Amino acid sequence: MIRIREVTLKIQEHFVLDQVSFDLPLNTLTYLVGCNGSGKSSLLKAIAGNLAVEGFISFDAKSLASNFIPTHQITWVPQLNTQPFPYTVHDFVLLGRFDKTSFWGDYSIEDIQIVESVLHKWNLNAFRSRQLSQLSGGELQKVVLAQAYVRNTPIWLLDEPARFLDPYQRILLYQLLQEIRQENKTLICITHDEEAFLNQPQVNVLGLKEGKICWQGTVNNNNLYQFRETVYGISPN
């Protein structure tokens, strides 16, 4: 269980996060939604330990200090970098195993086998030797997720992974996140795309508005207009 209690962030006189509280079961996929400036990225950074906030954040009954990233539990996937680092696909994915290397920084046979397995499973072998700068947006995002995957942490935090992707690549991405969830992973993902969660009964949706939780549950055709009005202020008329 991920437990958030009264998480608050105030900048000058403005509440970016205003006593946010909720619980998330493990092994679930949750989409964090809301207008720009509603506090989504701040909340995700707080959970990752990248932002100091007031309140309490815990995982598996252990408090996560707001100034420390527990690398064995959390994988942070930031927004897609349009100017990627000068690595090949293989070497970039292998970096996901770096915190498990020996004192001398040597990768083990197991590390190599895990990376090879993911490259094969995710159909990345065809461009394993390409530089990241030579990939399309969809290919690059898949490689970024592959690096996160080989870290094998129980919690994933993703900040708009579908940014810059075309509609077809977005659909593939959201299907991939569903598959990752089924491998006993807990994912919290910021998105602006309703197709990620609409009529998906196994997907949680958290709506933020002015730093407060305004929606928690699923979204389907029956409550879609209510969801839009509650979260975005869009009237059905």
C-alpha positions as CSV (number, residue, x, y, z in Angstrom):
1,M,0.0,0.0,0.0
2,I,1.2,3.5,-0.9
3,R,-0.1,5.8,1.8
4,I,-0.2,9.6,1.3
5,R,-1.3,11.7,4.3
6,E,-1.8,15.5,4.3
7,V,1.0,16.2,1.8
8,T,1.3,20.0,1.5
9,L,3.5,22.2,-0.5
10,K,3.1,26.0,-0.2
11,I,5.1,28.5,-2.3
12,Q,4.8,32.0,-0.9
13,E,1.0,32.3,-0.4
14,H,0.0,29.7,-3.0
15,F,-0.8,26.0,-2.1
16,V,0.7,23.8,-4.9
17,L,-0.5,20.8,-2.9
18,D,-3.1,21.3,-0.2
19,Q,-3.3,18.4,2.4
20,V,-3.4,15.7,-0.2
21,S,-4.4,12.3,1.2
22,F,-5.1,9.0,-0.4
23,D,-4.2,5.3,-0.5
24,L,-3.1,3.2,-3.5
25,P,-3.1,-0.6,-3.4
26,L,0.1,-2.2,-4.7
27,N,0.2,-3.8,-8.2
28,T,-2.1,-1.2,-9.7
29,L,-1.9,1.3,-12.5
30,T,-3.0,4.8,-11.6
31,Y,-3.2,7.8,-13.9
32,L,-2.7,11.2,-12.4
33,V,-4.8,13.8,-14.3
34,G,-5.7,17.5,-14.1
35,C,-5.2,20.9,-15.6
36,N,-1.8,22.4,-16.0
37,G,-0.7,23.8,-12.7
38,S,-3.0,21.5,-10.7
39,G,0.0,20.0,-8.8
40,K,0.4,16.7,-10.7
41,S,4.2,16.9,-11.2
42,S,4.8,18.2,-7.7
43,L,2.9,15.3,-6.2
44,L,4.8,12.8,-8.3
45,K,8.1,14.4,-7.3
46,A,7.1,14.3,-3.7
47,I,6.4,10.6,-3.9
48,A,9.7,10.1,-5.6
49,G,11.6,12.0,-2.9
50,N,12.6,14.7,-5.3
51,L,10.7,17.4,-3.6
52,A,10.5,18.3,0.1
53,V,6.9,18.6,1.3
54,E,5.0,18.6,4.6
55,G,3.1,15.4,5.4
56,F,3.6,11.7,5.4
57,I,4.4,9.3,2.5
58,S,4.9,5.6,3.1
59,F,5.3,2.4,1.2
60,D,5.1,-1.0,2.8
61,A,4.7,0.6,6.3
62,K,8.0,2.4,5.9
63,S,8.3,6.2,5.7
64,L,10.0,7.6,2.5
65,A,12.0,10.6,3.5
66,S,11.2,13.5,1.2
67,N,14.9,14.3,0.6
68,F,15.9,10.7,-0.3
69,I,15.1,8.5,-3.3
70,P,14.9,4.8,-2.2
71,T,16.5,3.4,-5.3
72,H,15.6,-0.2,-4.4
73,Q,11.9,0.7,-4.4
74,I,11.2,3.5,-6.9
75,T,12.0,4.1,-10.5
76,W,11.5,7.7,-11.6
77,V,10.8,8.1,-15.4
78,P,10.9,11.8,-16.2
79,Q,9.4,13.5,-19.3
80,L,11.0,12.4,-22.6
81,N,14.3,14.1,-23.3
82,T,14.2,15.5,-26.8
83,Q,18.1,15.7,-26.7
84,P,19.1,12.2,-25.6
85,F,22.4,11.2,-24.2
86,P,25.1,9.8,-26.6
87,Y,24.5,6.1,-25.9
88,T,23.5,3.2,-28.0
89,V,20.2,1.5,-27.2
90,H,22.0,-1.5,-25.6
91,D,24.3,0.6,-23.4
92,F,21.5,2.9,-22.3
93,V,19.3,0.0,-21.2
94,L,22.3,-1.6,-19.5
95,L,22.7,1.5,-17.4
96,G,19.5,0.5,-15.6
97,R,21.5,-2.2,-13.9
98,F,24.3,0.1,-12.7
99,D,23.1,0.3,-9.1
100,K,23.4,-3.5,-8.9
101,T,27.0,-3.7,-10.2
102,S,30.0,-4.6,-8.1
103,F,32.3,-2.1,-6.2
104,W,34.3,-1.8,-9.4
105,G,31.3,-1.1,-11.6
106,D,31.4,-4.4,-13.4
107,Y,28.2,-5.8,-14.8
108,S,27.5,-9.5,-14.0
109,I,26.4,-12.2,-16.4
110,E,22.9,-11.9,-14.8
111,D,22.8,-8.2,-15.7
112,I,23.7,-8.9,-19.3
113,Q,21.2,-11.7,-19.5
114,I,18.4,-9.5,-18.1
115,V,19.1,-6.8,-20.7
116,E,19.3,-9.2,-23.6
117,S,16.0,-10.7,-22.5
118,V,14.3,-7.3,-22.4
119,L,15.7,-6.3,-25.8
120,H,14.3,-9.5,-27.3
121,K,11.0,-9.4,-25.5
122,W,10.3,-5.7,-26.4
123,N,11.5,-6.1,-30.0
124,L,14.4,-3.7,-29.5
125,N,17.1,-5.9,-31.0
126,A,16.7,-4.5,-34.4
127,F,18.2,-1.2,-33.4
128,R,20.3,-2.2,-30.3
129,S,23.4,-0.6,-31.8
130,R,21.7,2.7,-32.8
131,Q,22.4,5.9,-31.0
132,L,19.5,7.3,-29.0
133,S,19.5,10.4,-31.2
134,Q,18.7,8.2,-34.2
135,L,15.4,6.9,-32.7
136,S,11.9,8.1,-33.3
137,G,9.9,9.5,-30.3
138,G,8.1,6.2,-29.9
139,E,11.2,4.1,-30.1
140,L,13.1,6.4,-27.6
141,Q,10.3,6.2,-25.1
142,K,10.2,2.4,-25.3
143,V,14.0,2.3,-24.7
144,V,13.6,4.6,-21.7
145,L,10.9,2.3,-20.3
146,A,13.2,-0.7,-21.0
147,Q,15.9,0.9,-18.9
148,A,13.4,1.4,-16.1
149,Y,12.2,-2.2,-16.5
150,V,15.6,-3.8,-15.9
151,R,16.0,-1.9,-12.6
152,N,13.2,-4.2,-11.4
153,T,11.8,-1.9,-8.7
154,P,8.2,-2.4,-7.4
155,I,7.1,1.2,-7.9
156,W,7.3,3.3,-11.1
157,L,6.6,7.0,-11.3
158,L,6.1,8.3,-14.9
159,D,5.8,12.0,-15.8
160,E,3.9,12.3,-19.1
161,P,5.5,9.4,-20.9
162,A,3.3,9.9,-23.9
163,R,4.5,13.4,-24.5
164,F,5.6,13.9,-28.1
165,L,4.1,10.6,-29.2
166,D,1.6,10.3,-32.1
167,P,-1.8,8.6,-31.4
168,Y,-0.7,5.2,-32.6
169,Q,2.5,5.3,-30.4
170,R,0.4,6.5,-27.4
171,I,-1.9,3.5,-27.7
172,L,1.1,1.1,-27.8
173,L,2.6,2.8,-24.8
174,Y,-0.5,2.6,-22.7
175,Q,-0.9,-1.1,-23.6
176,L,2.7,-1.7,-22.5
177,L,2.1,0.0,-19.1
178,Q,-0.9,-2.4,-18.6
179,E,1.4,-5.3,-19.3
180,I,4.0,-4.0,-16.9
181,R,1.4,-3.7,-14.2
182,Q,0.5,-7.3,-14.6
183,E,4.1,-8.2,-13.5
184,N,3.4,-7.1,-9.9
185,K,4.4,-3.4,-10.5
186,T,2.7,-0.3,-9.1
187,L,2.7,2.5,-11.6
188,I,1.6,6.1,-11.1
189,C,1.6,8.0,-14.4
190,I,0.7,11.6,-15.3
191,T,-1.3,11.9,-18.5
192,H,-3.6,14.2,-20.4
193,D,-5.0,11.3,-22.6
194,E,-8.4,9.9,-21.8
195,E,-7.8,6.9,-24.0
196,A,-5.2,5.7,-21.4
197,F,-7.9,5.1,-18.8
198,L,-11.4,5.5,-20.3
199,N,-13.4,2.2,-19.9
200,Q,-10.4,0.5,-18.3
201,P,-11.9,-1.1,-15.2
202,Q,-8.5,-2.2,-13.8
203,V,-7.1,1.3,-14.0
204,N,-7.3,3.9,-11.2
205,V,-7.7,7.6,-11.9
206,L,-6.7,10.4,-9.5
207,G,-7.8,13.9,-10.4
208,L,-6.1,17.0,-9.0
209,K,-7.6,20.4,-9.0
210,E,-5.9,23.4,-7.4
211,G,-3.7,21.1,-5.4
212,K,-6.5,18.9,-4.0
213,I,-7.8,15.5,-4.9
214,C,-11.1,16.0,-6.7
215,W,-11.6,12.5,-8.3
216,Q,-10.6,9.0,-7.3
217,G,-11.9,5.9,-9.1
218,T,-12.5,4.7,-12.6
219,V,-13.7,6.6,-15.7
220,N,-16.2,5.2,-18.1
221,N,-18.9,6.3,-20.6
222,N,-21.4,6.6,-17.8
223,N,-19.4,9.1,-15.7
224,L,-17.2,10.7,-18.4
225,Y,-19.1,14.0,-18.4
226,Q,-19.1,14.2,-14.6
227,F,-15.3,13.4,-14.7
228,R,-14.6,16.2,-17.2
229,E,-16.7,18.7,-15.2
230,T,-15.2,17.8,-11.9
231,V,-11.5,17.7,-12.9
232,Y,-11.4,20.2,-15.8
233,G,-14.5,22.3,-15.3
234,I,-15.8,21.3,-18.7
235,S,-19.6,21.6,-18.8
236,P,-21.5,18.9,-20.7
237,N,-23.4,21.7,-22.4
